[in-house]
Amino acid sequence: MIIDIKRTVIKTQLRRFLTLIGFLFVIVIVILIGSLRKDFLGLSKYTWALIIGCIYIIALILESFLELNYIYFSDEDDLVILRFFSMSMFSRKKNSIEIPKQVFRGYEIKKTLFGLKKKIILFQRLKDKDVKYPAVSITGLNSQEFQILIKTLDRYK
């Protein structure tokens, strides 16, 4: 089974780009529009531009809290492979977890932010001890991909 969320990554990047273009368009309109030389609803056009800018920055911060990752999962060969990298604008570090199926010992799902943010922790048997890998955010998976991932990993427990 292979799970590759390229389409989700493309949609997210496109949404970010369109949001940025929309934000810039609204700011330019607010600042350049002639009829807003005086106050509008008690606020100057520069105050409106600042408010819109703050809303945009808050939206970016909220999205960064979700820790969206590009996810590639495969169990085709004798390995369980989970490759991921952050879709954040600030981090492009690529990571990979490869566990032989015979030493795979399970997983744990952690949900935070009222269930909006999901992380998976994979376990491997190493020298008579179960060791765990760092948590990987799987928030970018849709519900169908998430269920496929869980069903696939359950086969190797």
C-alpha positions in Angstrom: 0.0 0.0 0.0 1.3 3.4 -0.9 0.0 6.7 0.4 1.3 9.9 -1.3 -0.4 13.2 -0.5 1.0 15.2 -3.4 -2.4 16.6 -4.3 -3.0 17.9 -0.7 0.4 19.6 -0.8 -0.4 21.2 -4.2 -3.8 22.4 -2.9 -2.3 23.8 0.3 0.4 25.7 -1.6 -2.1 27.0 -4.1 -4.4 28.2 -1.3 -1.5 29.9 0.4 -0.6 31.7 -2.9 -4.1 32.8 -3.6 -4.6 34.0 0.0 -1.4 36.1 -0.3 -2.5 37.6 -3.7 -6.0 38.3 -2.1 -4.3 39.9 0.9 -2.1 42.1 -1.2 -5.0 43.1 -3.5 -7.2 44.1 -0.5 -4.3 46.1 1.1 -3.6 47.9 -2.1 -7.3 48.7 -2.7 -7.7 49.9 0.9 -4.7 52.2 0.8 -5.2 53.6 -2.7 -9.0 54.0 -2.7 -9.8 57.7 -2.8 -13.1 57.6 -0.9 -11.4 56.3 2.2 -9.4 59.5 2.8 -11.6 60.1 5.8 -12.5 57.6 8.5 -14.5 54.5 7.6 -16.5 53.1 10.5 -14.3 55.3 12.8 -11.0 54.0 11.5 -8.5 55.4 9.0 -7.5 53.4 5.8 -4.1 52.7 7.3 -5.7 51.3 10.4 -7.9 49.0 8.2 -4.7 47.9 6.3 -3.1 47.1 9.6 -6.1 45.1 10.8 -6.2 43.1 7.6 -2.5 42.5 7.8 -2.9 41.2 11.4 -5.7 38.9 10.4 -3.5 37.5 7.6 -0.6 36.9 10.0 -2.8 35.3 12.6 -4.2 32.9 9.9 -0.6 32.0 9.0 0.3 31.3 12.6 -2.8 29.2 13.1 -1.9 27.1 10.1 1.6 26.7 11.3 0.3 25.2 14.6 -1.2 22.3 12.6 2.3 21.3 11.5 1.2 20.1 8.1 3.6 17.6 6.5 4.0 16.0 3.1 3.5 12.3 3.8 4.7 9.3 1.8 3.9 5.9 3.2 4.8 2.5 1.7 4.8 -1.1 2.9 5.6 -2.6 -0.5 8.8 -4.4 0.3 10.1 -5.8 3.6 10.0 -2.3 5.1 7.5 0.0 6.5 8.5 3.4 5.1 7.3 6.8 6.3 8.8 9.8 4.5 7.8 13.3 5.5 8.8 16.9 5.3 7.2 20.0 6.7 5.1 22.2 4.5 6.0 25.2 6.7 7.6 28.1 4.9 10.4 28.1 7.5 11.4 24.4 7.4 12.2 22.1 4.5 14.0 19.3 6.3 13.2 15.9 4.8 13.0 12.9 7.0 12.5 9.2 6.5 11.6 6.4 8.9 12.3 2.9 7.6 11.4 -0.1 9.8 11.8 -3.8 8.8 8.4 -5.4 9.0 9.7 -8.2 11.3 10.7 -5.7 14.0 7.8 -3.3 13.7 6.0 -3.2 17.0 3.1 -0.8 16.5 2.1 2.8 16.6 0.4 5.4 18.8 -1.8 8.2 17.6 -1.8 11.4 19.6 -4.5 14.1 19.0 -4.2 17.7 20.2 -5.9 21.0 19.5 -9.4 19.5 19.9 -8.5 16.6 17.5 -7.4 18.9 14.7 -3.8 18.0 15.0 -2.8 14.3 14.7 0.6 12.8 15.2 1.8 9.2 14.9 4.6 7.6 16.8 6.1 4.4 15.4 7.7 1.6 17.5 10.4 -0.8 16.6 12.0 -3.7 18.5 15.7 -3.1 19.0 17.9 -5.4 21.1 15.0 -6.8 23.2 13.5 -3.3 23.8 10.7 -1.4 22.1 12.0 2.0 21.0 9.9 4.8 19.5 10.6 7.2 16.7 9.8 10.9 17.1 6.2 11.9 16.5 5.3 12.7 13.0 2.4 15.1 12.2 -0.2 13.4 10.0 -2.7 16.2 10.0 -2.3 16.6 6.2 -3.9 13.2 5.6 -7.6 13.2 4.8 -9.9 10.8 6.7 -9.7 8.1 4.0 -5.9 8.2 3.8 -5.8 8.1 7.6 -8.0 5.0 7.8 -5.9 3.2 5.2 -2.7 4.1 7.1 -4.2 2.7 10.3 -5.5 -0.5 8.7 -2.2 -1.1 7.0 -0.1 -0.6 10.2 -2.5 -2.8 12.2 -1.5 -5.7 10.0 2.1 -5.6 11.2 1.5 -5.2 15.0 
